[in-house]
Amino acid sequence: MSYTAPIKDMLFVMKELAGLEDIATLPGFEDANLDTAQAVLDESAKLCGEVLAPLNVEGDRNPSSWKDGVVTATPGFKEAFRQFADGGWQGVQHPLDAVSAERYLQLDRDGKTLWNGLASGDATRFGRSYKIENYYEALSDAIVNTVSSMLQSAPFQRALSGH
């Protein structure tokens, strides 16, 4: 099975729709630029296309299993994970304090743009373990702080007041 990542499309979305250049102006996002994004996407596409995608058929034929407390991985998965780790992907981590950046567009009933901008917020209650509830907590915290920063911004308050 082959896979070719749609890198050109991904970069278009990051630049034109997500506003990567605007995001790079926010504290903590200074390295968020197209060159970095392309480098990460190129290497990720190589791993996905050359190592992971070929395992899909084998995974369907011989799925991983758990029996008597022992996990048996699909043939090839252990080697694929080794390549994943050796490539440094296991070491690509988020900071202990996660940050959320959101683009908001506020329209009135007639479709007139009242406010269009970025807001960001930090997750201050982030745990160090990889338990899923820690990610939910960090994401929730970051989003609450992001919305709070947006609501406190003078341009957004002017937009809400109609001035």
ChimeraX attribute file (.defattr): number of C-alpha atoms within 10 A of each C-alpha:
attribute: neighborCount
match mode: 1-to-1
recipient: residues
	/A:1	10
	/A:2	12
	/A:3	13
	/A:4	11
	/A:5	15
	/A:6	11
	/A:7	15
	/A:8	11
	/A:9	10
	/A:10	13
	/A:11	18
	/A:12	14
	/A:13	13
	/A:14	18
	/A:15	17
	/A:16	10
	/A:17	10
	/A:18	14
	/A:19	16
	/A:20	19
	/A:21	16
	/A:22	16
	/A:23	23
	/A:24	15
	/A:25	14
	/A:26	15
	/A:27	12
	/A:28	16
	/A:29	16
	/A:30	12
	/A:31	14
	/A:32	17
	/A:33	17
	/A:34	16
	/A:35	11
	/A:36	11
	/A:37	17
	/A:38	15
	/A:39	11
	/A:40	12
	/A:41	18
	/A:42	15
	/A:43	13
	/A:44	17
	/A:45	18
	/A:46	14
	/A:47	17
	/A:48	19
	/A:49	16
	/A:50	16
	/A:51	18
	/A:52	20
	/A:53	15
	/A:54	15
	/A:55	18
	/A:56	14
	/A:57	11
	/A:58	14
	/A:59	15
	/A:60	10
	/A:61	11
	/A:62	13
	/A:63	13
	/A:64	13
	/A:65	11
	/A:66	9
	/A:67	7
	/A:68	5
	/A:69	7
	/A:70	8
	/A:71	10
	/A:72	14
	/A:73	14
	/A:74	17
	/A:75	15
	/A:76	15
	/A:77	17
	/A:78	12
	/A:79	11
	/A:80	17
	/A:81	15
	/A:82	13
	/A:83	16
	/A:84	18
	/A:85	13
	/A:86	11
	/A:87	14
	/A:88	10
	/A:89	15
	/A:90	12
	/A:91	10
	/A:92	9
	/A:93	7
	/A:94	8
	/A:95	10
	/A:96	13
	/A:97	14
	/A:98	18
	/A:99	22
	/A:100	21
	/A:101	19
	/A:102	17
	/A:103	15
	/A:104	14
	/A:105	11
	/A:106	14
	/A:107	14
	/A:108	12
	/A:109	6
	/A:110	6
	/A:111	8
	/A:112	9
	/A:113	12
	/A:114	17
	/A:115	17
	/A:116	13
	/A:117	14
	/A:118	18
	/A:119	20
	/A:120	22
	/A:121	22
	/A:122	21
	/A:123	21
	/A:124	15
	/A:125	16
	/A:126	20
	/A:127	14
	/A:128	11
	/A:129	9
	/A:130	8
	/A:131	9
	/A:132	9
	/A:133	12
	/A:134	15
	/A:135	17
	/A:136	12
	/A:137	16
	/A:138	23
	/A:139	20
	/A:140	15
	/A:141	20
	/A:142	24
	/A:143	21
	/A:144	17
	/A:145	20
	/A:146	22
	/A:147	18
	/A:148	14
	/A:149	16
	/A:150	21
	/A:151	14
	/A:152	11
	/A:153	12
	/A:154	10
	/A:155	16
	/A:156	19
	/A:157	14
	/A:158	12
	/A:159	16
	/A:160	15
	/A:161	9
	/A:162	9
	/A:163	8
